[in-house]
């Protein structure tokens, strides 16, 4: 069973990454080359679990390593932006921090994304990337914003957030992100529909200088690719500062 979703996740990563960057050469081959090694590792882990009762997260960690390696090595941040749309406008005093939410929704009859990738661009001379946050709402109590870090990279849906360049200082005006759920690929990132979009994470920026309201720094979002639980490509667009998914791309 675990190897079945391992293969599904390798296929999903291939669909999302190749769709995001049409300029990446040999992406499918590289993902395919990594998948057998992960599968072999997963086989060994399963055997070990059966014999010794090892932690069930070991297989997920094996797949996570494949995803992280493929993202880091193969997502080009220099390719032209496709279908870019304005996500938000940053204004404020020098040194202030401004959050820019990435929202997601599906058309009324659309398919909710199970995996997602996109590219953010901004004027790196005027603003710097501080980091990413996601909102967590406990069963009891108020919702709080949680920093997305290397050791705590899950958003509320359980999807893991990956980005490239990996270092915030290296994201000088351009950054690509990816959301996947290795342990439950059938889980939607959000069940929200158009008109009630959900903020799935936020990028936080520090203003390097004063940015007036009449000359804001725009954060653009493009190269958006989504897929369903079977790794089928889902049509996606940026509309009204929101990623909107529709039907399966035939």
N, C-alpha and C positions, 0 to 999 in steps of 0.2 A: 504493500500500500504506500509506504513512504517513497519508494522508488518511482511510483507512478506520478506522485506530485512533484518529485524531483525532475522528471523528464518534462512535465508540464511547465514547471518554472523555467527550465532552460529554454523551452520554446517561447514562453512569454517574454523573457528577457530579450531574445533574438528579435521578436516582433517589435517591441517597444524601441530598442536601440537602433535597429536599422531604419525604422520609420522616422525616428527623430533626426538622424543625420544621414542624408542620402549620399554624402561625400565620404563616409567611412568605408574603406575598402576591406573586403574579406571579413565583415562582421559575423555573418552566419557561420563561416568556417571557424573563426576563433571561438565563438560560443560553443559550437559543436565539439571543438577540440577540448574545451574545458569540461564539458558535461560528463564524458566518460570517466574522467579522473574523479569528479565529485561523486558519480554513481558508485565507483569502486570504493571510495572512502565511506559512502553511505552503507554499502554492503558490509564493510568491515565493522562499522559502527553497530549495525543491526545485529550482526553475529555476536558482537561484544555485549550488546544489551541483553540478548537472549541468554548468554552465559553468565554475565556478571551483574545485570540490572543497571547498566550505565544510564546516565541522565538522558531522557528522551530528546533534549534540545540539541544533542550533538549532531544529528542529521541536519537540522535547520542551520546550524553553524557552518556545516560543510557547504550547503547551498549558498549561504550568505557570503562566504569567501569567494565563490565563483562570481556572484553578482558584483561584489565590490571590486574584484580584479577587472572584470569586463568593463564596468563603468569607468574606472580610473584610467584604463589603457585605451579605450576605444571611442568614448564619446568626445567628438571634436567640438571644441568651443570656438572654433574659428570659421565654421561653415556659415553660409548666408542664412539669415533668419527667414523662415517661411510663415506666412499668415500671421505676422506680428500684430498684436493689439495692445492698447494701453491698459495697464493693470492699475496703476495709481500715480498720483503726483505728489512729490515730496517738497515741502516748504518748511521754513523755520529758521531759527537763529543758529549761528555757527556752534558746533559742539552738541547740538540737540539730537536725540534719537527719535526716528520716525519709523513706525511699523507699516508694512505693506502686505495686506492679506491676500493669499491666493485662494480664491473661492471656486467651488465645483458644484455643478448641478447637471441633471439630465433633462432632456425634453420630456414632455408629459408621457410620450410613448417611447422614450429613448432607453438605451442600455446604460446602466451605471458602470463606471470604470472600475476594474479590479486592479489594474496596473496603469501607471501614468508617468509621463515624462514631458519636460518642457525646458525652455531656455529663457532666463531673465537677462535683460540688458539695461544698462543705466550709465549715466555719465560718471565714470570712475574718478574724474578729476575733482568733482564737486561733492560726491558722497562716497562713503566707504561702507562695505558690508560688515555689520557687527555680528550677525548670527541669525538663527532661526528659532522660532517658538511654535508650539502647538497648544491648543486649549484642551485641558483635561477636566472632565466634569464627574466627580465622585457621586456615588449613589446618594450620599447625604453630604450636604454642604455646598458651598458655592464653587463655580468653575474657576480654575486658575490657569495661568499661562505657564507652560513648562518649557525650558530651554531644550532644544534638540542638540544632543551631543554625540560623540562617538560611542559613548557607553550607554546612552539613553536616546536611541534614534527612532523610537516608535511614536507614531501619532496615535490619536484616539482610536482609530479603526484597527490598530495592530500592525499597520503597514510600516515598513522600515524606510526611512528617508536616507537617500544617498545623493551626494552632489559632487561635481567636478568643476573647477579645480577643488581639491580637497581642503586646501588652506584658504581661510577667508581673505588673507592679505593678497593672495594670488588672483582673486576674483576682481580684477581691475576693470569693471564695467560689463562683465559677462560671466554667467554661471548656468550650468545645466543641472537639473535635478531629476530624480527618479523615485517613485514610490512603488514598492512591491511587498507582498505578504507571502513569505516562504512557507509558513506553517498552515495557512488557510487561504489558498489562492482564490477560493470561491467568494471570499468576503469583499463586499463593495467598499471602496474608499469612503463613499458617502451615498446615502439613499435619497439625498435632497433632489428636488425637482426645480425647474425654472420658476422663478418668482420667490423661491425660498432657499437660495443658494447657501451652502455651508462653507465657512472658512476652514480649510483643512490644515493650513500652516501659514505662518507669516514670516516674511523676511524683514529684519531690522537693519536700518541704515543710520549711520552717523554723518551729519552734515559737516563737511570740511570748511564750509564758509556759509555766510548768510544766503539763504535762497528765498527770494521774494515770491509772493503769491502771483505776481504778474509774469514771472519767469520761472515756473516750477521745473524741477528735475523729473522727467517722466521715466517710470519703470515699465518697460515693454516685456510682453510675454509672447513667445512664438515657439515654433518647432514642436507643437503639442501633439503627442501621440498617446492614445489610450488603447487598452485591450480588455477583453472579458476573461472569464475564468478558464476558457478553452484556448487562450492565446490568440483569439481572432481579433483583428483590428477593428476598433470602434471609431467612427467618425467623431472628430472633436473640433471645436472652434472657440475663439476668444470673442465673447460678446458681452457688452456692458460690464467690463472688468471681471468677467467670470468665464471659467472654462466650462463649456456646455457640450455634453456628449449626446449623440443621437443613435443611429442604427449601426449594425454591423456593416463594414465595408465589404462589398461582394468582390 
